[in-house]
């Protein structure tokens, strides 16, 4: 029998046998670990989200949604593993869900690389080449762009990127090879 005469704001509840159960009012170890890691990971999540969405505001929303979903599902996170990989996987799946729901409106909200502020100030020639490379990367297909951003920009291993994107490692290698060929062609044969 449930005891319903107790206020729900109290830090305890009663189960069906009438035994008192302490309600969890402190975050779990996994949630604490995620909260500690988020400030360092969020800029990387945002950068990856920007490469997917091509829109600053949508990228911010997507990165924030990934963090919130990660915190909400902290019980599914294995403490001591890689928080960044876990959040990147959540972000990628959220993006795929958005694509399926919106039926992919191509070209809407595209922000040119020059306006996105992704290149660091410094040597003008290096900044120009960096902008040119980023523009070429943004023109890749979604699958190739995801692989390039995860492996070459974020520094994940092929196996890690394959796990995050839920594809075989050979698919990642194939996408990267195709992306390198396309980028080399677009950049006039420069490495």
C-alpha positions in Angstrom: 0.0 0.0 0.0 1.4 3.4 -1.0 1.5 6.2 1.6 0.1 9.2 -0.2 -0.3 11.4 2.9 3.3 12.6 2.7 4.2 15.8 0.8 6.0 15.0 -2.5 8.6 17.6 -1.8 10.0 15.6 1.2 13.3 13.9 0.5 11.8 10.4 0.9 9.0 8.4 -0.6 7.3 5.2 0.2 7.2 2.1 -1.9 4.2 -0.2 -2.3 5.1 -2.1 0.9 5.1 1.1 2.9 8.9 1.0 3.4 10.6 4.4 3.4 12.9 5.0 0.4 15.3 7.9 0.3 14.8 9.8 -2.9 18.0 10.6 -4.8 18.6 14.3 -4.1 22.4 14.3 -4.9 23.7 13.8 -8.4 25.3 10.5 -9.3 29.0 10.0 -9.9 28.3 9.8 -13.6 26.4 13.0 -13.6 29.1 14.8 -11.6 31.7 13.5 -14.1 29.6 14.8 -17.0 29.1 18.2 -15.4 32.9 18.5 -14.8 33.7 17.6 -18.4 31.1 19.8 -20.2 33.0 23.1 -20.0 36.0 21.6 -21.9 33.9 19.6 -24.3 31.2 22.2 -25.2 33.3 24.2 -27.7 34.2 21.1 -29.5 30.6 19.9 -29.6 29.5 23.3 -30.9 32.2 23.2 -33.6 31.1 19.8 -34.7 27.4 20.8 -34.6 28.3 23.9 -36.7 29.9 21.6 -39.3 26.7 19.5 -39.4 24.1 22.3 -39.3 26.0 25.2 -41.1 24.1 27.6 -38.9 25.5 29.2 -35.7 22.2 29.4 -33.8 21.2 25.9 -34.7 24.6 24.6 -33.8 24.4 26.2 -30.4 20.9 24.7 -29.9 22.1 21.3 -31.0 25.2 21.3 -28.7 23.1 22.5 -25.8 20.5 19.8 -26.4 23.2 17.2 -26.5 24.6 18.3 -23.1 21.1 18.4 -21.6 20.2 15.0 -23.0 23.6 13.7 -21.7 22.8 15.0 -18.2 19.2 13.6 -18.3 20.6 10.2 -19.3 23.6 10.2 -16.9 22.4 6.9 -15.5 23.3 5.3 -18.9 26.9 6.7 -18.8 29.6 4.4 -17.6 31.7 6.4 -15.1 35.4 6.4 -16.0 34.8 6.2 -19.7 35.2 9.0 -22.3 32.5 11.7 -21.8 33.5 13.4 -25.0 32.8 10.3 -27.2 29.5 9.8 -25.4 28.3 13.4 -25.9 29.5 13.4 -29.6 27.5 10.3 -30.2 24.4 11.9 -28.6 24.9 15.0 -30.7 25.2 13.0 -33.9 22.1 11.0 -33.2 20.2 14.2 -32.3 21.3 15.6 -35.6 20.1 12.5 -37.5 16.8 12.7 -35.7 16.4 16.4 -36.8 17.2 15.5 -40.4 14.6 12.8 -40.4 12.0 15.0 -38.9 12.7 18.0 -41.1 13.2 16.1 -44.3 16.5 18.0 -44.9 16.0 21.5 -46.3 19.2 21.9 -48.2 21.0 25.2 -48.1 18.8 26.9 -45.5 20.8 29.0 -43.0 24.2 28.5 -44.5 26.9 30.7 -42.9 30.0 31.3 -45.0 33.2 30.2 -43.2 34.4 33.8 -43.3 31.5 35.0 -41.2 31.5 32.0 -38.8 34.7 33.2 -37.2 36.4 29.7 -37.1 39.8 30.8 -38.3 42.3 32.3 -35.8 43.8 35.7 -36.6 47.4 35.7 -37.4 49.3 35.3 -40.6 47.0 36.6 -43.4 48.2 33.9 -45.9 47.6 31.1 -43.4 44.2 32.6 -42.5 43.2 32.8 -46.1 44.3 29.1 -46.7 42.5 28.0 -43.5 39.3 29.7 -44.7 39.7 28.1 -48.1 40.1 24.7 -46.6 37.2 25.1 -44.2 35.0 26.3 -47.0 35.9 23.1 -49.0 35.2 20.9 -46.0 31.8 22.5 -45.5 31.0 21.7 -49.1 31.6 17.9 -48.6 28.6 15.6 -48.2 27.2 15.2 -44.7 28.8 11.8 -44.2 32.3 12.9 -45.4 32.1 16.1 -43.5 31.2 14.2 -40.3 34.1 11.9 -40.7 36.6 14.7 -41.5 35.5 16.8 -38.5 35.7 13.9 -36.1 39.0 12.4 -37.2 41.0 15.3 -38.6 39.6 18.3 -36.5 38.6 16.6 -33.2 41.4 14.1 -33.3 39.4 10.9 -32.7 40.8 7.6 -33.9 39.1 5.9 -36.8 37.6 3.3 -34.5 36.2 5.9 -32.2 34.6 7.9 -35.0 33.1 4.7 -36.4 31.6 3.9 -33.0 30.2 7.5 -32.7 28.7 7.4 -36.2 27.6 3.8 -35.8 29.2 2.6 -39.0 32.0 0.1 -39.7 35.6 1.4 -39.5 36.1 0.7 -43.2 33.3 3.1 -44.0 35.1 5.8 -42.0 38.3 5.1 -43.9 36.4 5.1 -47.2 34.7 8.4 -46.4 38.0 10.0 -45.4 39.7 8.8 -48.6 36.9 10.2 -50.7 36.9 13.5 -48.8 40.7 13.8 -49.2 40.4 13.3 -52.9 37.6 15.8 -53.2 39.5 18.4 -51.1 42.7 17.9 -53.1 40.8 18.4 -56.3 39.0 21.5 -55.0 42.2 23.0 -53.6 44.1 22.6 -56.8 46.2 19.6 -55.8 47.6 21.2 -52.6 48.0 18.9 -49.6 
